[in-house]
Amino acid sequence: MTTEPIDATATTAWTDLTAQRDALRPDLRAWFAADPGRTERLTRTVGDLHVDLSKNLVTDQTLESLVRLADEVRLGEHIEAMFSGEHINSTEDRAVLHTALRRPASASPALVVDGQQVDTDVQAELEKVFAFADKVRSGAWTGVTGARVATVVNIGIGGSDLGPVMAYEALAPYVQDGLELRFVSNIDPTDLAETVQGLDPTTTLFIVASKTFGTIETLTNARLAREWLWEQLLAAGAIEDTDEARAQAVASHFVAVSTALDKVAAFGIDPANAFGFWDWVGGRYSVDSAIGTSLAIAIGPDGFRDFLSGFHTVDEHFRTTPFTQNVPVLMGLLNVWYVNFLDAATHAVLPYAQHLHRFPAYLQQLTMESNGKSVRWDGTPVTTQTGEVFWGEPGTNGQHAFYQLIHQGTRLVPADFIAVANPAHPLKDGDTDVHELLLANFFAQTKALAFGKTADEVRAEGTAEEIVPARVFTGSRPTTSILAPALTPSVLGQLIALYEHITFVQGVVWGINSFDQWGVELGKKLALEIAPAVSGDAEALVAQDQSTRSLIEYYRAHRG
């Protein structure tokens, strides 16, 4: 693999794309009218996902140049390097092998990286997670009183929270009856306090998810949860007020996802009940690892295996499909087109499926933590804009909030619309199929964004002339439509893997390392330094800059 990043702006494809951008007069209405085959030619399939790219602001020539750009930056080499376990995470000298988490047990040839039998290790850890999940689901795992688990509380932050909570919400119809998952991530004490409110301590299981078992937010919340457990069990008369009883309570009501077994044991969790993963799994790529233990409990090992198979389906498509037909490659290249040539700064993800309401938030970490970089993987400055702000809300809620800007604002906002053909709850309002009403909005929004409404069409409706300009829709607003038969565990895995690989494609074009996240470290370090000042240390307070010092003084003056 090329060790130095190729400057995409120096390629012939970039030059061609720049010329096309300068000559571009996007008119989706005219393009479709002149090209009856556009939709068929620009529709792709990956797994169960039907992906319509036809409403994007590209011509066949643009797509050809984008694919040539991928070739010129040697995307194929980078894809193979990732899958084979080369250390493409340059700043941490690590392989990037989240794709290995979903390789089937029968995968051949075996994957060996840095002397590690990756397949063997992954399957062994999965089986350990699944055995534990079966114990909880069957009632074989009990708390100190012998009661089975009714509520699992996952304590984590970042990838240790966003993935599990998003997937749990998305797969709610697959959750075992009688089980509920709750999630704590924020160090704001309100989060923990309100999450455990109303829970029965005798039927609550906590999962502390922290690879190093040192994340300050997670460990603070874990200690608060432990105190809550002890207080509640004592108040209920479920345990005696002894160190031995307290230790048994923790051992019965806490497990960990961590590789720091000494710290796990010091907390009071039996290391046998700690589930691990590897340094080649980044947090934002970890929902299909042991970080998904809470999800495996909720939907069961069979459901989790189906989840993994969805990931693997897209992995194989990404690795083996020619770029002209490769959905993650094409979508990643389209994002490059919008960011670097059409000056788009944001990207909307709009799921017309309520169970996917946390998917945009999940993608924020995946994409923005990965590609929010200003230096390339060799430490040199980037030569292009990198990254976009990902955001979104489920339809139709967003239609009554921010679609105004997308339809008639001055900013270009590429948008991905996601929907399923079969809902979890096929309800009717009289004779109206409500899911069909939802999907009518899905289809209508992409149509309106693409084709707009001319001044003459507005006038033909009898609109007063002075109001006509306000009711014109320019159209040619780009969208991608993604449809699936239903939101199954496999389909959710496919969607996640799709965006993982889209993110990777963009990173390769920009020459950046999409797998480190040093940008989150400085604020965390400063918080530890500032904490004494917040608590009243006068010397620490004096050491702060004038603005920070003033803010802390205001806080201390008003803290009751």
NULOPA-709866 format. One line per 2 residues: number of its first residue (from 1); for each residue x, y, z of C-alpha. Coordinates in pm, 1 decimal. Layout:
BEGIN
NUM) X,Y,Z; ...
//
This chain:
BEGIN
1) 0.0,0.0,0.0; 115.7,355.6,-66.2
3) 268.7,492.8,254.3; 243.6,859.6,157.2
5) -99.9,1003.7,79.7; -165.6,1093.6,-280.0
7) -274.2,1454.6,-317.9; -615.7,1415.4,-478.1
9) -604.2,1775.1,-603.0; -302.6,1688.4,-820.4
11) -479.2,1408.2,-1008.4; -615.9,1440.8,-1360.6
13) -956.8,1336.0,-1230.2; -962.7,1631.8,-989.4
15) -880.3,1867.0,-1275.4; -1162.7,1720.4,-1481.8
17) -1406.0,1744.5,-1191.7; -1311.5,2107.7,-1135.9
19) -1386.8,2185.3,-1501.4; -1717.7,2002.1,-1477.6
21) -1805.9,2194.3,-1162.0; -1734.3,2524.0,-1336.8
23) -1958.1,2428.8,-1628.7; -2230.4,2267.1,-1417.8
25) -2581.9,2404.2,-1441.5; -2775.2,2141.1,-1247.0
27) -3128.3,2086.1,-1370.1; -3266.3,1755.6,-1251.1
29) -3602.2,1825.5,-1409.8; -3444.7,1864.8,-1753.3
31) -3200.3,1578.9,-1702.1; -3476.5,1334.9,-1619.5
33) -3696.7,1457.6,-1904.6; -3416.0,1403.3,-2153.3
35) -3300.8,1068.5,-2014.4; -3570.0,800.7,-1958.0
37) -3303.3,553.7,-1844.6; -3144.6,772.1,-1577.0
39) -3312.5,605.9,-1279.9; -3234.8,251.4,-1390.8
41) -2878.2,342.7,-1478.6; -2816.4,510.3,-1141.7
43) -2986.4,259.2,-912.7; -2774.5,5.3,-726.7
45) -2831.0,-283.7,-488.1; -2624.1,-398.3,-193.9
47) -2764.9,-678.9,16.3; -3124.6,-588.6,93.1
49) -3068.9,-219.6,24.6; -3217.4,-62.3,-288.5
51) -3021.9,259.0,-347.1; -3143.8,522.3,-593.7
53) -2866.3,768.8,-678.0; -3047.1,926.7,-972.0
55) -3151.0,1244.6,-788.8; -2790.9,1344.3,-723.1
57) -2631.6,1637.3,-905.7; -2412.1,1427.4,-1131.7
59) -2389.2,1336.3,-1495.5; -2245.7,1013.1,-1630.3
61) -1926.0,1205.1,-1700.7; -1907.3,1319.7,-1338.7
63) -1944.7,966.7,-1209.3; -1678.6,843.1,-1448.3
65) -1439.6,1111.2,-1322.8; -1519.4,1032.7,-958.9
67) -1447.0,664.4,-1015.3; -1122.5,759.1,-1189.2
69) -1038.5,973.3,-885.4; -1082.8,664.6,-666.7
71) -843.0,476.6,-891.7; -588.6,758.0,-893.5
73) -575.7,776.3,-512.0; -544.4,394.8,-512.8
75) -861.4,330.8,-316.0; -851.3,-38.4,-405.4
77) -512.4,-78.8,-239.5; -637.8,91.4,74.2
79) -947.7,-127.8,91.7; -736.0,-441.2,68.5
81) -490.9,-303.1,324.3; -770.3,-249.6,575.0
83) -927.8,-591.8,528.3; -592.9,-769.7,545.1
85) -487.0,-604.5,870.4; -215.1,-362.5,764.2
87) -150.1,-86.9,1017.9; -342.6,184.6,836.5
89) -409.0,368.4,1164.6; -73.5,541.3,1135.9
91) -71.3,763.3,1446.7; -144.6,468.7,1675.2
93) 38.9,206.9,1465.7; -263.9,-21.0,1458.6
95) -455.2,-238.1,1220.1; -816.8,-143.8,1152.4
97) -1019.6,-463.2,1166.4; -1379.2,-392.3,1262.4
99) -1464.9,-593.1,949.3; -1312.9,-900.0,1119.6
101) -1577.3,-880.8,1392.5; -1841.2,-998.0,1146.1
103) -1651.0,-1256.3,947.3; -1841.0,-1585.7,965.5
105) -1688.6,-1864.6,1170.3; -1625.5,-2058.3,850.1
107) -1439.1,-1772.9,678.3; -1146.9,-1887.7,466.0
109) -860.5,-1829.3,443.1; -804.6,-1764.3,811.4
111) -713.8,-1408.6,908.1; -385.7,-1381.4,1097.0
113) -264.0,-1032.7,1191.6; 45.3,-953.3,1397.0
115) 61.0,-1320.7,1493.7; -295.7,-1312.8,1625.6
117) -545.3,-1572.8,1505.1; -811.8,-1308.9,1456.5
119) -1099.8,-1537.3,1354.4; -1039.8,-1774.5,1643.0
121) -1019.7,-1493.1,1896.5; -1327.1,-1313.1,1764.4
123) -1542.6,-1625.8,1762.7; -1428.8,-1723.4,2112.2
125) -1525.0,-1383.8,2252.5; -1855.9,-1389.0,2067.2
127) -1941.1,-1728.0,2212.9; -1858.3,-1599.1,2559.0
129) -2091.0,-1301.3,2507.6; -2363.2,-1525.4,2368.5
131) -2337.3,-1772.8,2657.9; -2381.5,-1486.3,2901.9
133) -2670.8,-1343.6,2699.2; -2844.2,-1680.8,2709.9
135) -2802.1,-1696.1,3087.7; -2966.3,-1357.7,3131.3
137) -3243.7,-1429.5,2881.0; -3324.4,-1769.3,3032.1
139) -3322.5,-1649.7,3391.1; -3019.3,-1860.6,3482.3
141) -2834.0,-1541.7,3577.7; -2990.3,-1393.1,3888.1
143) -2928.3,-1112.4,4130.6; -2853.6,-1151.5,4499.8
145) -3212.3,-1246.3,4583.8; -3240.7,-1507.2,4307.4
147) -3463.5,-1284.6,4092.7; -3406.8,-1289.0,3717.5
149) -3291.3,-978.5,3532.3; -3564.7,-748.8,3402.8
151) -3359.9,-437.5,3322.7; -3009.9,-405.8,3179.3
153) -2841.1,-67.5,3224.5; -2551.1,-6.2,2985.7
155) -2298.3,244.4,3121.1; -2065.5,380.5,2853.2
157) -1997.8,684.8,2642.5; -1917.0,755.2,2277.2
159) -1900.9,432.3,2082.5; -1974.7,236.5,2399.3
161) -2314.6,406.3,2414.0; -2417.6,543.2,2074.5
163) -2400.3,209.0,1896.5; -2586.0,-4.6,2152.5
165) -2859.6,251.4,2220.9; -2915.9,319.8,1850.2
167) -2934.2,-50.8,1768.4; -3160.2,-129.0,2065.8
169) -3403.8,140.7,1959.8; -3386.4,28.7,1596.3
171) -3452.9,-336.1,1678.8; -3716.5,-285.2,1948.8
173) -3955.1,-538.9,1787.6; -3687.4,-808.8,1831.9
175) -3630.0,-749.9,2204.5; -3728.5,-1037.4,2432.9
177) -4050.4,-978.8,2625.8; -3984.7,-888.3,2985.7
179) -3646.0,-730.5,2914.7; -3574.4,-359.7,2904.7
181) -3248.7,-181.7,2826.9; -3156.4,160.1,2960.3
183) -2845.4,363.0,2884.9; -2629.6,604.2,3083.3
185) -2357.3,806.7,2914.1; -2347.8,1168.2,3031.3
187) -2144.2,1262.7,3336.4; -2426.0,1502.1,3421.8
189) -2559.9,1334.0,3739.1; -2911.3,1381.2,3606.8
191) -2850.1,1108.7,3349.7; -2772.7,835.6,3601.5
193) -3029.0,953.6,3855.8; -3316.3,953.3,3609.7
195) -3209.2,632.6,3435.7; -3224.9,425.2,3755.5
197) -3536.9,598.0,3885.8; -3810.9,345.3,3947.7
199) -3592.1,40.3,3888.4; -3601.1,-264.0,4113.6
201) -3241.3,-318.6,4228.4; -3298.6,-693.3,4266.0
203) -3374.1,-729.7,3893.5; -3124.9,-476.2,3751.3
205) -2799.7,-568.0,3578.1; -2534.0,-306.3,3498.2
207) -2289.7,-341.1,3210.2; -1987.9,-110.8,3244.9
209) -1841.8,-61.9,2897.0; -1492.6,86.3,2892.8
211) -1200.5,-82.4,2716.8; -943.8,68.5,2955.0
213) -1183.4,84.8,3250.9; -1056.0,437.4,3297.1
215) -1297.2,659.8,3104.8; -1384.5,927.7,3359.1
217) -1750.6,962.6,3261.5; -1811.7,587.9,3254.9
219) -1630.5,510.5,3579.3; -1796.2,799.5,3761.8
221) -2136.9,673.6,3655.2; -2040.5,315.8,3741.2
223) -1947.2,419.0,4096.3; -2272.3,614.7,4129.9
225) -2463.7,309.5,4007.2; -2283.4,88.4,4258.5
227) -2375.8,325.2,4542.6; -2736.3,330.5,4421.2
229) -2743.1,-50.1,4413.9; -2610.5,-83.6,4765.6
231) -2846.9,180.3,4905.7; -3151.7,32.7,4736.6
233) -3073.2,-327.3,4830.4; -3011.0,-225.8,5191.6
235) -3332.9,-25.6,5202.6; -3525.2,-324.1,5067.5
237) -3366.4,-558.1,5320.2; -3220.6,-763.7,5036.3
239) -2864.7,-759.8,5172.0; -2696.7,-712.7,5506.1
241) -2482.5,-409.4,5576.4; -2151.0,-592.1,5545.3
243) -1857.8,-568.0,5308.9; -1911.8,-927.4,5205.7
245) -2276.2,-864.2,5114.2; -2186.1,-551.3,4921.9
247) -1918.1,-738.4,4729.1; -2163.0,-1015.8,4642.4
249) -2414.7,-756.8,4524.9; -2165.6,-606.7,4281.4
251) -2058.9,-949.0,4156.0; -2422.5,-1041.6,4093.2
253) -2539.6,-713.8,3939.6; -2237.8,-585.3,3744.9
255) -2044.7,-714.2,3444.5; -1790.0,-533.9,3228.1
257) -1683.7,-487.6,2870.2; -1314.8,-422.2,2917.8
259) -968.6,-566.0,2874.5; -831.8,-408.9,3195.6
261) -909.4,-710.3,3413.7; -714.9,-580.5,3715.1
263) -925.4,-263.4,3725.1; -1242.4,-464.6,3668.2
265) -1157.6,-683.9,3966.7; -1069.7,-383.2,4182.7
267) -1416.4,-243.4,4112.5; -1569.2,-568.9,4238.3
269) -1663.9,-733.7,3908.9; -1555.4,-1093.3,3857.0
271) -1303.6,-1085.8,3568.0; -1475.9,-1398.0,3436.6
273) -1768.5,-1168.4,3364.1; -1563.4,-921.6,3160.1
275) -1592.4,-931.7,2782.4; -1309.5,-792.5,2576.0
277) -1219.4,-660.3,2235.8; -900.2,-550.0,2067.5
279) -706.0,-232.1,1998.8; -783.8,-269.0,1627.6
281) -1149.4,-194.5,1704.7; -1221.3,177.3,1732.7
283) -1499.8,278.9,1967.7; -1723.0,413.4,1691.7
285) -1680.0,84.7,1503.0; -1744.9,-141.5,1801.0
287) -2120.1,-206.2,1824.1; -2065.7,-547.7,1662.2
289) -1800.9,-639.6,1922.7; -1848.5,-716.9,2291.8
291) -1961.8,-354.8,2323.4; -2287.7,-495.0,2184.1
293) -2331.6,-728.4,2483.4; -2643.1,-540.9,2594.2
295) -2785.8,-574.5,2243.6; -2704.3,-947.2,2234.5
297) -2901.5,-985.9,2557.1; -3192.9,-789.0,2415.0
299) -3230.1,-957.5,2073.6; -3056.1,-1286.9,2149.4
301) -2755.4,-1458.5,1993.5; -2948.3,-1557.4,1680.3
303) -3058.5,-1198.4,1625.0; -2703.6,-1075.8,1685.9
305) -2564.6,-1326.7,1435.9; -2814.1,-1193.4,1182.4
307) -2695.9,-842.4,1268.0; -2336.2,-945.7,1197.4
309) -2430.3,-1115.4,871.8; -2571.7,-785.9,748.6
311) -2241.9,-612.5,813.5; -2052.3,-889.6,635.8
313) -2276.4,-871.6,329.3; -2182.2,-506.8,276.8
315) -1817.6,-573.8,364.4; -1792.3,-829.0,85.0
317) -1972.4,-600.5,-158.1; -1733.0,-318.1,-70.8
319) -1426.1,-536.3,-100.8; -1511.5,-718.7,-424.2
321) -1749.7,-508.1,-633.9; -1614.5,-288.2,-916.8
323) -1626.9,77.9,-823.1; -1886.4,159.4,-1089.8
325) -2133.5,-69.7,-910.1; -1998.8,-35.8,-556.9
327) -2256.0,143.2,-342.1; -2032.3,262.3,-53.8
329) -1768.0,375.4,-301.7; -2015.5,571.2,-513.5
331) -2183.6,730.8,-211.7; -1848.3,825.0,-61.6
333) -1735.6,978.0,-390.7; -2062.6,1170.3,-417.9
335) -1994.3,1315.3,-74.4; -1649.3,1424.6,-195.4
337) -1817.1,1587.8,-497.0; -2051.4,1785.2,-274.0
339) -1793.1,1884.3,-11.1; -1499.1,1969.4,-234.9
341) -1663.0,2091.9,-552.8; -2011.4,2217.1,-458.9
343) -1917.8,2359.5,-114.5; -2163.5,2156.8,91.9
345) -2077.3,2178.4,461.9; -2346.3,1948.3,599.6
347) -2518.1,1621.7,513.5; -2867.6,1526.5,630.4
349) -2973.7,1169.4,707.3; -3351.7,1145.5,719.2
351) -3493.1,806.6,821.1; -3862.0,760.6,750.8
353) -3866.3,490.7,1017.7; -3920.0,589.5,1380.1
355) -3707.0,303.7,1507.1; -3408.0,468.6,1332.5
357) -3452.8,795.1,1521.8; -3106.0,763.0,1680.7
359) -2931.6,669.9,1354.8; -2832.9,1028.7,1259.5
361) -2677.2,1078.0,1604.4; -2487.0,752.3,1563.1
363) -2356.1,868.3,1225.6; -2239.7,1196.7,1375.4
365) -1972.1,1016.4,1573.0; -1890.0,771.1,1294.9
367) -1835.0,1036.8,1030.5; -1728.8,1347.5,1219.8
369) -1489.7,1181.0,1461.8; -1342.0,985.6,1171.1
371) -1300.3,1258.5,910.1; -1281.1,1578.5,1112.2
373) -908.8,1611.7,1042.8; -681.4,1888.1,913.9
375) -363.8,1684.8,863.9; -304.0,1382.6,645.6
377) -186.1,1047.9,772.1; 178.5,1149.5,720.1
379) 134.2,1465.0,930.0; 124.4,1710.6,638.4
381) -161.6,1961.5,602.8; -465.4,1852.3,405.5
383) -505.3,1997.3,57.8; -886.7,2002.2,59.9
385) -1182.1,2058.4,284.2; -1251.7,1745.2,489.9
387) -1560.9,1611.5,663.7; -1918.6,1728.8,684.1
389) -2158.5,1798.6,967.7; -2397.0,1502.6,971.2
391) -2739.1,1563.6,1118.3; -3102.8,1468.4,1082.9
393) -3431.4,1365.4,1239.7; -3688.6,1105.4,1144.8
395) -3956.6,1193.3,891.4; -4212.1,1337.1,905.6
397) -4095.5,1530.6,1213.5; -3817.4,1699.5,1019.5
399) -4062.2,1822.0,756.6; -4217.0,2045.5,1022.1
401) -3878.7,2166.2,1146.6; -3587.3,2215.9,907.7
403) -3699.7,2107.6,560.2; -3772.1,2471.8,480.0
405) -3398.8,2538.1,464.1; -3333.4,2228.4,253.0
407) -3606.6,2317.3,3.4; -3574.8,2693.3,-30.0
409) -3263.5,2801.7,159.7; -2940.5,2925.2,8.2
411) -2729.4,2633.9,131.7; -2678.3,2305.6,-50.4
413) -2770.7,2016.9,180.2; -2728.5,1670.3,28.2
415) -2967.9,1433.0,202.6; -3007.0,1058.1,238.8
417) -3365.1,938.4,278.0; -3407.5,592.8,435.7
419) -3727.6,388.6,454.6; -3858.4,31.5,473.1
421) -4145.2,-130.5,284.8; -4287.0,-323.7,580.6
423) -4338.2,-144.9,912.3; -4309.9,-297.4,1257.4
425) -4664.4,-181.9,1330.9; -4892.3,-182.2,1022.3
427) -5167.3,38.3,1163.3; -5468.2,185.4,984.8
429) -5650.9,511.9,1039.1; -5991.9,409.2,912.6
431) -5921.9,291.0,559.1; -5585.1,466.4,541.6
433) -5271.4,256.9,574.7; -5062.0,489.8,791.5
435) -4731.0,345.2,674.0; -4831.1,419.5,316.5
437) -4908.4,775.9,424.7; -4556.8,796.0,571.5
439) -4401.1,656.3,254.3; -4604.2,897.6,41.0
441) -4423.1,1175.1,227.9; -4089.5,1000.7,171.4
443) -4146.1,983.9,-203.5; -4295.2,1333.7,-219.1
445) -4004.8,1502.2,-41.3; -3736.6,1360.0,-270.2
447) -3952.4,1447.1,-571.8; -4005.9,1803.3,-451.3
449) -3639.0,1851.2,-375.3; -3536.9,1719.7,-716.0
451) -3792.7,1882.6,-943.0; -3918.3,2182.4,-749.6
453) -4197.1,2410.0,-866.2; -4161.8,2684.4,-1125.5
455) -4308.0,3033.7,-1110.7; -4546.7,2945.8,-1394.2
457) -4670.8,2641.9,-1204.4; -4728.1,2857.9,-897.4
459) -4918.3,3115.0,-1106.0; -5131.3,2841.7,-1260.7
461) -5263.5,2764.0,-912.6; -5406.5,3117.2,-893.6
463) -5141.7,3254.2,-661.0; -5122.4,3634.5,-636.7
465) -4822.3,3763.7,-829.7; -4659.7,3932.4,-532.2
467) -4652.1,3597.2,-349.8; -4525.4,3390.1,-643.3
469) -4150.3,3424.6,-563.2; -4203.8,3298.5,-208.6
471) -4373.9,2983.9,-337.4; -4120.5,2888.3,-602.4
473) -3908.6,2579.3,-536.6; -3587.1,2582.0,-737.4
475) -3546.1,2203.3,-726.5; -3217.6,2032.1,-813.9
477) -3159.9,1968.3,-444.5; -2967.5,1637.9,-423.0
479) -3094.7,1327.7,-245.3; -3017.1,958.3,-227.1
481) -3303.9,720.3,-149.8; -3236.1,396.5,38.3
483) -3515.2,140.0,68.6; -3520.3,-202.1,234.9
485) -3792.0,-465.5,280.0; -3798.6,-425.6,660.7
487) -3580.8,-308.3,948.0; -3436.2,-644.9,1049.0
489) -3112.7,-701.6,1242.2; -2943.6,-784.5,910.2
491) -3068.9,-467.4,741.4; -2950.4,-254.8,1034.4
493) -2606.7,-415.2,1006.3; -2607.4,-338.9,634.6
495) -2691.3,26.6,694.2; -2417.1,70.4,953.8
497) -2154.1,-99.8,736.3; -2262.9,109.1,438.1
499) -2184.3,433.0,621.0; -1863.9,292.9,773.3
501) -1729.4,231.2,425.3; -1861.5,560.3,285.7
503) -1660.4,730.6,560.4; -1350.9,526.3,471.4
505) -1373.9,617.1,102.0; -1381.5,987.7,181.8
507) -1086.3,952.8,417.3; -875.7,782.7,150.9
509) -952.9,1054.0,-105.4; -858.3,1322.5,146.8
511) -545.9,1133.9,255.2; -642.6,1136.5,622.6
513) -639.3,871.6,894.7; -1007.5,808.4,963.8
515) -933.4,587.0,1263.2; -776.2,807.6,1529.9
517) -948.8,1082.5,1729.7; -688.4,1298.2,1897.6
519) -923.2,1594.4,1877.7; -1124.1,1466.0,2173.6
521) -822.1,1446.0,2405.0; -729.4,1809.0,2480.2
523) -1062.2,1903.2,2634.6; -1060.5,1589.2,2850.9
525) -708.9,1667.4,2975.7; -796.1,2028.6,3052.8
527) -1109.3,1920.2,3240.6; -893.9,1723.2,3483.4
529) -669.7,2026.0,3532.9; -962.7,2263.7,3582.1
531) -1158.8,2038.2,3819.8; -969.1,2152.5,4133.2
533) -1048.2,2514.7,4050.1; -1415.8,2431.1,4018.9
535) -1400.1,2261.0,4358.7; -1250.5,2566.3,4527.6
537) -873.5,2537.0,4489.7; -766.4,2902.5,4482.4
539) -426.4,2831.9,4329.3; -579.2,2629.7,4047.7
541) -832.4,2906.9,3989.6; -564.9,3174.6,3956.5
543) -388.7,2960.0,3695.3; -683.9,2982.7,3458.0
545) -729.2,3234.8,3178.6; -951.0,3533.3,3261.3
547) -1260.2,3403.5,3081.6; -1245.1,3056.4,3234.8
549) -1172.7,3206.7,3577.0; -1470.8,3441.2,3548.1
551) -1702.1,3157.5,3448.8; -1588.0,2941.3,3737.9
553) -1635.0,3231.3,3980.5; -1990.2,3280.6,3853.1
555) -2061.2,2910.8,3901.5; -1924.2,2905.2,4255.3
557) -2117.7,3218.4,4350.1; -2445.2,3070.1,4233.2
559) -2406.5,2706.0,4337.6; -2657.8,2650.8,4615.2
//
